[in-house]
């Protein structure tokens, strides 16, 4: 079986791309013929560790070498080039994990017989995802017979079924987090300071203004420091304004030394081991990789009660509160900071047990089952 993972780029791995590379690596270790093809070349050095491991496992990497956001003429050129490559290489299965890449693939493989696996990583809502491109995408999905969809949580599946108005060929395949990073060296980044750590995309819908407002009393009273880890995604509407407002608040309260932005990092597990609590204030969430990473290292979690989060954090000692309830979120953080040694041990025990469900072995097994069944 020859499997192709198609992605926008692999120079700067986001959550979906990282999951594709990890799955490709695991399948290659199991003896499958696996290739990764990116549409765009960011002209930046690919993130070393994960890409190198996948290559050593036997994953082949190629790039069509287009620049991001091509015009219509270059887009058509890219589609024809992709179609030619797919026909010449006899891929049996092609996986994508984003709306735009899946749309390109559906156009490029029109009248071809390759089986397409569409990874659905976010919550799709008809009233919000109703652009012309989304309507074309839905139309092409409706007529494509050799296509299956996997959703990263049951919540995402329920939303996806409503969105495409079709329940057949829709599966649930949980995301996974790697064990490799778990072996990272433990470094006391923050010394003895209690630290609330946010890990994820810096984007408007992630609720960072809500988080800061909720934790302002703790920051002002010197009870905790706040650290943000993740890249700033200004392609998301409202992110630039949100970030500007957040920085103004930090300055106005004189909290420059209490709030840090570390940007994109690869040492997430080390940072988590040095933190006191993971704070996850998002307004919407299809899965939440950072939640599972925190479970693996036994870091207490305070999160919002939205979308798939209760599902992912089921049977753990995580604190889950309503989005927008500032006092409840602050109270959750305070309660975690006051956990006894026995309570912290219980957090670790239950967290590791829950995190085991989200292993790469389980994900690869589920992916092969999805391909072979039905």
N, C-alpha and C positions, 0 to 999 in steps of 0.2 A: 504494500500500500504506500502510495506517494502522497504526502500531505504538504500543502502550502499554507503558510500563515502570511496573510497580506495585511500590511499596516501602512500608516502614513509615513512614518520615519522611525529609525531606531537609534539615532544619535543621542537624543535626550529622552530617555524612557519615562513616560508617564505611567499611571497605574495600569491602564489597559494594555499598553505595549509591553510593560514588564511582565504581566501575566501571560501574554502570548509567548514571550521568549522563554519563560520558565516552563510552560507547558511543552513547547517545542523541544526544549532540552531534555525533559523527562521522557518524552516519546522517543527521542533519538536514543536515549540510554536503553530503552526497551527494544531497540532494533528496528524501529520504523524509519523510513526514508522521509526526512523532514527538511523543508527549505523555508526561509523567511525572505520575503520580498517587500521592499519599501518603495512607495511611490515617489517620495521626495528625498532630496539630499540637502540637509541643513548646512553642509560644509563645515560641520563641527566634528570634533573627535568623538567617536562613539564611546559610551560609558563602558570602561574597560572590563571590570570584573565579571559582570553577568554575561556580556557578549562573548568574552573569551571562554567562559565555562561552557556556553552553548556550542561554540565552535569546536572545542575539544571533545564534546559529546557527539559530534558529527553533524551538527546543524549547519547548513550552507546558507550564507547571507548574500543577497544581491540587491541592487537598487536600480530603479528606472531612471534616476538622476534628474527628475523634474524639480523645479523650485516650487515652494508652497504657494497656494492661491494663484494657480495659473489661469489665464484667460480662457475663453471658449475654444480658441484654435489650439492652444497647447493642451487643453483638457481632452479634446478629441484625439489629438496625436497620442496622448498618454493612454487613452482607452484602446486605441488600435494596437499600440505597442504591447499593452498588457494582454489583449486578446491573442495576439500572435504568440507571445511567450507561453500562455496557458495551453494553446493548441499544440505547440511544438514539444512541450515537456510532459504531456499526458498525466497531469495531476488528477488523482481520483477524488480528493477532498480539498476544499479551500475554505479556510476559516478567516473571518474578519471580526473585529470587535469595536467598530465604530460606525455610525450612521453614514458619514461621507464616503468612507472606504467601501462599505457594503454597497452603496448606491453605484459607485464606479464599477465594482465587480459585477453587479447584476447587469449593467449595460454592456460591459465587455464580454460577458459570457452568454449573451442573448442567443438562443438556439443551440448552445453547447450543452453537453450532458454532465458536466462536472457537478458533484454534490457540493452544495454550499452550506456551511455552518455559520450562522449569524449569532455572535455573542452579544447579548443585550445587558449592558452594565448600568443603565440608568432608568429612571422612571419616565416613561413616555405618556403624555396626556394630550388627548385630541385638541383641546382648546388652546394649548400652548405650542404644540409641535404641529402647526398647520400651514407651514410655508409651502410654496409650490414644489420645492425639492422634496419635502416630506410627503406630499401628496403623490408625486411621481414614484417615490420609494415604496409607499404602501401599495400603489397600483402594480408595480413590478413584483412585489412580494406575493400579491394575490394570484398572479398567473404563473409563478415559478413553482413547479412541482417537486423538483429535486432539491429541496431546501428545508433545513431544520433550524430551529432557534433554541439556544440555551440561555436561560436567564440566571443571574447570579444570586437570586433569592426568590422565595415564594412570593414576596410582596411585588418584586419586579415582574414576575411571571403574571400575576393577576392584572397588573397595569398593562402589560404588553398584550395580553389576550384581548383586553378591552380596546386597545389601540388598533390592532390589526384585524379585530373582529374575527378571530380564528383561533381555535384551541388546539387543533391537531398539530403534531410535530413541534410542540413547545415543551421544553424540558427545563428542569432546574439543575444547574451545575454550579455549586458554590465556588467562589474564588479560593485561592490558596496563598499561603505565605511560605517563603522559603525557610529551610532550616539552616542554610549556610550563613546568613547574616546573624543568626542567633548566636553563632560562635565568635562574634566580634568581641574584641577585648573590652572589658569593663573599665571605663575611664571616668573618674569623678569630675565630670564637666562643670558641675554647679556647686561643688564643695558641699557644705552642710546646709545650704539655703533650700528651703522648700520651694519647689518649682512646679508650676502648672504648665504642662507641655501640650502644645497644639501641633499636630502633624497632618499635613494635607495641603491641598491646593489653596492658595490665597485667592479667594474669589467671593463675589458678593453673596452668593447663596449659602456660603459656609457659616454665616452667622457670627462673624468676628466682631462686629460692633456690639452685638448682643453679649458676646463673651466678655469684652472689655468692660461694658457697663455693669455686668453682673459681678465682675471681680474687682471693680474699682475700690470698694471699701476695704477689701483684703490687701490690695496693693498699697493704698494710702496708709493703712495701719501697719505696714511692713510685715504682714503675715505670710506673704508669698511673692514670688517673682513669676513673670509670665514670659514664656518663650514660644515663638512661632517658627515652625520648620515647614518649608514648602516653597514652591515657585509661585511667583505672582502671575496670574492668568488674566491679563487685561482684555483678552478676547471675549471674556464673559461680561455682558452688559452690566454696568454699575460698579465694577470692581475698582476702577480708578477713583471714582467718587467715594466709595466706601473706605479705601485705603487713605485717601486724603483726610477724610473725617476722623478716621482712627488716629492718625498721626497728630492731628490738631488736638484731640483729646489728651493724648499722651503728654504733649508739651504743656497744655493748659494745667494739668494736674501735677506737673513736675516729675513725671515718672519715667524719664528717659533712661535711667539706670536700672529700672525695675522691669522694663519690657524690652525684649530683644527679638530681632528678626534675623534668623540664621540662613535663610534661603534654602535652596535645594541641597540635601545632604544624602550621603550613602551609608552613614553610620547610625541608622535609626535605632537599632537595638541598644547600642551603647548609650545613646541619648536617653532612651526610655529607662534604662537601668539607673540612670543618674537623676531621674525626675521623681516627683512625689505623686503626681496624678496626671493622667491623660484627660484633657478637656476636649470634648467633641460637640460643638454648639450648633451644628448644621441645621438648616431649615428643610433639607431634603437629602435622602441617602438611600441608594440602592443596595449597598453592601457595607462599605467602610473598612478598607484594608488596615488602616491604622488601629482600628478596634481589635482586630485579630492579632496584630503584632503586639499590642499591649497585653492581650490575654496570654500570649506565649511567654512573655517575660515576667508576668505576674504584676504588672503595673495597674493599680486601681484606676477605674474609669468613671468619669462623670459625663453623661451624654444627654442629648435631647431625645424626647420620645416621639420620633418621626419615622415614617416609612418602614424600612427593613431593620432598623436598629434593635427593637425589642426581639426580633427573630434571631439576629446574630448574637446578641448578648444573653440569650436565654440560658437559664441555669448557672448564672455567674452572680457575683456579689457587686456587680456594677450599679451605680446610682443613675437612674434615668428620670429626667424631669421634663415638664412641658416646655416647648420652645417659647421664649418670651417671658418666662417667669424668672426674673432676675434674682429674687430672694431665694427661691428654691434651688437655683443653680449654685449660688454662692454658699447656701447651706449644705449642699451636697459636697462641695469642695472642702468646706470646713470639717464635715463629718469624716471624710477620708483622711484628712490631715491628723485627725485624732484617733484613727484606728489603733487598736492594741496590737501587740505582736501576734497574738492568736488570730485576730481578724485579718491581719496581713497575710498570714500563712494560709488562711481559708481563701483569700482572694487568689493567691498563687495556685493553690490546689485546684480550685474550680475553674480558674482561667485556663490552665494548661490542659485540663480534661476537655474543656469546650474547644480549645484551639486545635486539638488533635483531629477534629472533624474536618478542618480546613487544610488538610495536608495536600501536597502536590501529588502524592500517590493516589489519593482518593479522586482528585480532579482528573488525572490522566486516565484512571480506570473508568470514570464516568464518561469521559470524552470518547473513548473507544466504544463503550456500550452504546452511546448516542449514535455513533457512526454505523454500528453493526445492526442495530435493532430497528424494526419498523420501516 
